[in-house]
């Protein structure tokens, strides 16, 4: 399981197992809420050594496994 899915499993409290969600499935439909987003954001920042700027704290960034993976890749490339 990739790192994003591991963080989702630990911090997002989804209705479905993160390991079986398709990359582009809606995390919001799977149960992601604002409290889980904060926990997930902090975990991403800690585990990947990045800081999500305010511009990335959006519904689009947290929409799916793929969008989270892209956001982290973008931040790591810019570092």
C-alpha positions in Angstrom: 0.0 0.0 0.0 1.4 3.4 -0.9 2.1 6.1 1.7 -1.0 8.2 1.0 -3.3 5.2 1.4 -1.5 4.4 4.7 -2.1 7.9 6.0 -5.7 7.8 4.9 -6.1 4.5 6.8 -4.6 5.9 9.9 -6.1 9.4 10.0 -9.2 9.7 7.8 -11.6 7.3 9.4 -13.2 6.5 6.0 -16.3 4.3 5.6 -14.3 2.2 3.2 -10.8 0.7 3.4 -8.3 3.1 1.7 -6.4 0.3 0.3 -9.3 -0.7 -2.0 -10.5 2.7 -3.1 -9.8 3.5 -6.7 -7.3 6.4 -7.2 -9.9 8.8 -8.4 -12.7 7.8 -6.1 -14.2 10.7 -4.1 -12.7 10.7 -0.6 -15.7 12.9 0.5 -18.1 10.2 -0.6 -16.0 7.7 1.3 -16.5 9.7 4.5 -13.7 12.3 4.6 -14.8 15.2 6.8 -13.2 18.5 7.9 -11.8 17.0 11.1 -10.2 14.2 9.2 -8.7 16.7 6.7 -6.9 18.5 9.4 -5.5 15.2 10.8 -4.5 14.1 7.3 -2.9 17.4 6.5 -0.8 17.3 9.6 0.2 13.7 8.9 1.2 14.5 5.3 3.3 17.4 6.4 5.0 15.3 9.1 5.6 12.2 7.0 6.7 13.9 3.8 8.5 16.9 5.3 6.4 19.4 3.3 4.1 22.2 4.3 0.8 22.5 2.5 0.3 26.2 1.6 -3.1 27.8 2.1 -3.7 27.6 -1.6 -3.6 23.8 -1.4 -6.1 23.6 1.5 -9.0 23.0 -0.8 -11.6 20.4 -1.6 -9.8 19.7 -4.9 -6.5 18.8 -3.1 -8.3 16.3 -0.8 -10.7 15.0 -3.4 -9.0 11.6 -4.1 -6.0 9.5 -3.5 -4.7 10.7 -6.9 -5.1 14.4 -6.1 -3.3 14.0 -2.7 -0.5 12.0 -4.4 -0.2 14.8 -7.0 -0.1 17.5 -4.4 2.6 15.8 -2.4 4.6 15.2 -5.6 4.3 18.8 -6.5 5.5 20.0 -3.1 8.4 17.6 -3.0 9.5 18.6 -6.5 9.4 22.3 -5.5 11.5 21.8 -2.4 
